[in-house]
Amino acid sequence: MNAPARRRRGLQPPAPPLRLTPQVASDPLTNEDVLWHIAEHAPELRMWLIANTAATPELLEYVSQVGGPGVARGFEVLFSSLEE
C-alpha cells in the first residue's frame, strides 16, 4: 500500500517519543539510535541506560566513560547484581 492510500485509510506510523524519559531510556524495545542519542545528549538519563537489558556493550562503555548523574551508582548496582 502506498503512502497516499495509507493516509486515506488513516494509517500512520507511530509518532516518535517527543519527550525522552527514564522509561524510554530503560525500555529494551527502544530503538538503538534513540539510546545512543540519550547517551550523547541527555546526561541526566544515562543512568537509566545501564538498566536497559538491550543496551550494547559499546553503549555501556561509552556511558561509563562520559559519566553523568547516577552513572557510577548505576554501574555499582549492575555489578553487584552480577555477583549474586
Residue frames as a rotation matrix with the C-alpha (Angstrom) as fourth column:
MET 1
0.591 0.807 0.000 0.00
0.807 -0.591 0.000 0.00
0.000 0.000 -1.000 0.00
ASN 2
-0.266 -0.713 0.649 1.45
0.672 -0.620 -0.405 3.37
0.691 0.328 0.644 -0.98
ALA 3
-0.885 -0.215 -0.414 1.64
0.460 -0.545 -0.701 6.42
-0.074 -0.810 0.581 1.27
PRO 4
-0.740 0.665 0.101 -1.47
-0.610 -0.727 0.315 8.23
0.283 0.172 0.944 -0.11
ALA 5
-0.010 0.754 -0.656 -3.54
-0.115 0.651 0.750 5.07
0.993 0.083 0.080 0.36
ARG 6
-0.430 -0.207 -0.879 -2.31
0.794 0.377 -0.477 4.75
0.430 -0.903 0.002 3.96
ARG 7
-0.997 0.048 -0.057 -3.29
-0.018 -0.894 -0.447 8.36
-0.072 -0.445 0.893 4.64
ARG 8
-0.413 0.903 -0.120 -6.76
-0.616 -0.180 0.767 7.81
0.671 0.391 0.630 3.20
ARG 9
0.190 0.474 -0.860 -7.27
0.269 0.817 0.510 4.83
0.944 -0.328 0.028 5.49
GLY 10
0.763 0.117 0.635 -5.94
-0.477 -0.562 0.676 6.79
0.436 -0.819 -0.373 8.48
LEU 11
0.811 -0.539 -0.229 -2.89
0.585 0.728 0.358 4.58
-0.026 -0.425 0.905 8.94
GLN 12
0.650 -0.662 0.373 0.12
-0.489 -0.740 -0.461 6.47
0.581 0.118 -0.805 10.14
PRO 13
-0.079 -0.727 -0.682 3.36
0.438 0.590 -0.679 5.30
0.896 -0.353 0.271 11.69
PRO 14
0.625 0.296 -0.722 3.51
0.777 -0.158 0.609 5.86
0.067 -0.942 -0.329 15.42
ALA 15
0.786 -0.340 0.517 4.89
-0.255 -0.939 -0.229 9.21
0.564 0.048 -0.825 16.46
PRO 16
-0.136 -0.890 -0.436 8.42
0.396 0.354 -0.847 9.10
0.908 -0.287 0.304 17.86
PRO 17
0.258 0.189 -0.947 8.77
0.965 -0.102 0.242 9.79
-0.051 -0.977 -0.209 21.55
LEU 18
0.542 -0.004 0.840 8.58
0.276 -0.944 -0.182 13.53
0.794 0.330 -0.511 21.89
ARG 19
0.547 -0.332 0.768 9.98
-0.789 -0.509 0.342 13.53
0.278 -0.794 -0.541 25.39
LEU 20
-0.125 -0.660 -0.740 12.94
-0.079 0.751 -0.656 11.47
0.989 -0.024 -0.146 26.49
THR 21
0.529 0.404 0.746 12.16
-0.786 -0.097 0.610 9.89
0.319 -0.910 0.266 29.85
PRO 22
-0.406 -0.640 0.653 13.67
-0.832 0.555 0.026 7.27
-0.378 -0.532 -0.757 32.18
GLN 23
0.334 0.616 0.714 11.07
-0.193 0.786 -0.587 4.84
-0.923 0.058 0.381 30.83
VAL 24
0.939 -0.034 -0.342 12.25
-0.341 0.013 -0.940 5.38
0.036 0.999 0.001 27.24
ALA 25
0.112 -0.993 -0.024 15.91
-0.940 -0.098 -0.326 5.03
0.321 0.059 -0.945 28.28
SER 26
-0.537 -0.346 0.769 15.34
-0.697 0.696 -0.174 1.78
-0.475 -0.630 -0.615 30.17
ASP 27
0.534 0.822 0.198 12.88
-0.509 0.500 -0.701 0.16
-0.675 0.274 0.685 27.75
PRO 28
-0.352 -0.733 0.582 14.52
0.051 0.606 0.794 -2.74
-0.935 0.309 -0.175 25.85
LEU 29
0.228 0.513 0.827 12.22
0.872 0.270 -0.408 -2.03
-0.433 0.815 -0.386 22.90
THR 30
0.707 -0.042 -0.706 13.61
-0.150 -0.984 -0.092 1.49
-0.691 0.171 -0.702 22.42
ASN 31
0.923 -0.342 0.176 15.49
0.245 0.168 -0.955 1.81
0.297 0.924 0.239 19.12
GLU 32
0.296 -0.905 -0.305 19.27
0.930 0.200 0.307 1.70
-0.217 -0.375 0.901 19.46
ASP 33
-0.318 -0.383 0.867 19.60
0.635 -0.765 -0.105 5.07
0.704 0.517 0.487 17.68
VAL 34
0.562 0.583 0.587 17.41
-0.106 -0.653 0.750 6.64
0.820 -0.484 -0.305 20.38
LEU 35
0.865 -0.293 -0.409 19.53
0.495 0.352 0.794 5.02
-0.088 -0.889 0.449 23.10
TRP 36
-0.148 -0.970 0.191 22.68
0.987 -0.158 -0.037 6.47
0.066 0.183 0.981 21.56
HIS 37
-0.046 0.210 0.977 21.02
0.253 -0.943 0.215 9.88
0.966 0.257 -0.009 21.30
ILE 38
0.921 0.385 0.059 20.22
0.013 -0.182 0.983 9.69
0.389 -0.905 -0.173 25.02
ALA 39
0.535 -0.785 -0.312 23.79
0.815 0.382 0.435 8.65
-0.223 -0.487 0.844 25.80
GLU 40
-0.362 -0.761 0.538 25.23
0.889 -0.456 -0.048 11.54
0.282 0.461 0.841 23.82
HIS 41
-0.550 0.184 0.815 22.76
0.116 -0.949 0.293 14.32
0.827 0.255 0.501 24.61
ALA 42
0.461 0.786 0.412 20.86
-0.410 -0.223 0.885 13.54
0.787 -0.577 0.219 27.83
PRO 43
-0.556 -0.818 -0.148 23.35
-0.246 0.332 -0.911 13.01
0.794 -0.470 -0.385 30.67
GLU 44
-0.477 0.441 0.761 20.54
-0.874 -0.140 -0.466 13.03
-0.099 -0.887 0.452 33.23
LEU 45
0.643 0.766 -0.012 19.14
-0.755 0.631 -0.179 9.85
-0.130 0.124 0.984 31.63
ARG 46
-0.064 -0.749 -0.659 22.40
-0.747 0.474 -0.466 7.91
0.662 0.463 -0.590 31.18
MET 47
-0.716 -0.225 0.660 21.96
-0.661 0.522 -0.539 6.02
-0.224 -0.822 -0.523 34.46
TRP 48
0.256 0.907 0.336 18.72
-0.608 0.421 -0.673 4.57
-0.752 -0.032 0.659 33.07
LEU 49
0.431 -0.189 -0.882 20.55
-0.820 0.325 -0.470 3.17
0.376 0.926 -0.015 30.04
ILE 50
-0.657 -0.739 0.146 22.51
-0.718 0.555 -0.420 0.93
0.229 -0.381 -0.896 32.41
ALA 51
-0.427 0.596 0.680 19.24
-0.414 0.540 -0.733 -0.74
-0.804 -0.595 0.016 33.44
ASN 52
0.448 0.615 -0.649 18.27
-0.848 0.063 -0.526 -1.38
-0.283 0.786 0.549 29.81
THR 53
0.265 -0.312 0.912 18.79
-0.056 0.940 0.338 -5.08
-0.963 -0.141 0.232 29.04
ALA 54
0.785 0.053 0.617 19.11
0.590 0.241 -0.771 -4.23
-0.190 0.969 0.158 25.33
ALA 55
0.791 -0.557 -0.254 21.99
-0.551 -0.829 0.101 -1.78
-0.266 0.060 -0.962 25.84
THR 56
0.798 -0.550 -0.245 25.02
0.183 0.609 -0.771 -2.95
0.574 0.571 0.587 23.89
PRO 57
0.423 -0.739 -0.525 28.46
0.865 0.157 0.477 -3.30
-0.270 -0.656 0.705 25.48
GLU 58
-0.465 -0.609 0.642 29.62
0.791 -0.612 -0.009 -0.39
0.399 0.504 0.766 23.30
LEU 59
0.227 0.645 0.729 26.84
0.097 -0.760 0.642 1.83
0.969 -0.075 -0.235 24.59
LEU 60
0.932 0.122 -0.342 27.57
0.333 0.089 0.939 0.91
0.145 -0.989 0.042 28.20
GLU 61
0.015 -0.994 -0.112 31.29
0.993 0.002 0.117 1.54
-0.116 -0.113 0.987 27.64
TYR 62
-0.363 -0.079 0.928 30.50
0.460 -0.882 0.105 4.99
0.811 0.465 0.357 26.26
VAL 63
0.645 0.686 0.338 28.24
-0.004 -0.439 0.899 5.78
0.765 -0.581 -0.280 29.22
SER 64
0.726 -0.419 -0.545 30.93
0.678 0.310 0.666 4.62
-0.110 -0.853 0.510 31.66
GLN 65
-0.302 -0.920 0.249 33.48
0.947 -0.319 -0.029 6.91
0.106 0.227 0.968 30.01
VAL 66
-0.432 0.154 0.889 31.36
0.213 -0.940 0.266 10.06
0.877 0.304 0.373 29.80
GLY 67
-0.854 0.077 -0.514 29.63
0.519 0.061 -0.853 9.57
-0.034 -0.995 -0.092 33.16
GLY 68
-0.412 0.756 0.509 26.76
-0.184 -0.616 0.766 11.67
0.893 0.222 0.392 34.37
PRO 69
-0.326 0.344 0.881 24.44
-0.938 -0.232 -0.257 11.92
0.116 -0.910 0.398 37.36
GLY 70
0.432 0.562 0.706 23.92
-0.746 0.663 -0.072 8.49
-0.508 -0.495 0.705 38.93
VAL 71
0.574 -0.218 -0.789 26.08
-0.610 0.529 -0.590 6.62
0.546 0.820 0.170 36.40
ALA 72
-0.547 -0.837 0.005 28.69
-0.607 0.392 -0.691 5.39
0.576 -0.381 -0.723 38.89
ARG 73
-0.486 0.446 0.751 25.97
-0.685 0.340 -0.645 4.18
-0.543 -0.828 0.140 41.26
GLY 74
0.581 0.735 -0.351 24.11
-0.784 0.388 -0.485 2.53
-0.220 0.557 0.801 38.37
PHE 75
0.185 -0.603 -0.776 27.18
-0.534 0.601 -0.594 0.51
0.825 0.525 -0.211 37.47
GLU 76
-0.749 -0.403 0.527 27.71
-0.651 0.297 -0.698 -0.41
0.125 -0.866 -0.485 41.14
VAL 77
0.037 0.864 0.501 24.17
-0.746 0.358 -0.562 -1.81
-0.665 -0.353 0.658 41.26
LEU 78
0.681 0.193 -0.707 24.66
-0.691 0.490 -0.532 -3.67
0.243 0.850 0.467 37.97
PHE 79
-0.201 -0.870 -0.450 27.97
-0.543 0.481 -0.689 -5.23
0.816 0.106 -0.569 39.01
SER 80
-0.709 -0.026 0.705 26.72
-0.676 0.308 -0.669 -6.21
-0.200 -0.951 -0.236 42.46
SER 81
0.397 0.905 0.152 23.70
-0.774 0.419 -0.475 -7.92
-0.493 0.071 0.867 40.87
LEU 82
0.503 -0.284 -0.817 26.06
-0.608 0.556 -0.567 -9.96
0.615 0.781 0.107 38.69
GLU 83
-0.598 -0.784 0.164 27.96
-0.631 0.334 -0.700 -11.17
0.494 -0.522 -0.695 41.77
GLU 84
-0.257 0.579 0.774 24.84
-0.841 0.260 -0.474 -12.66
-0.476 -0.773 0.420 43.35
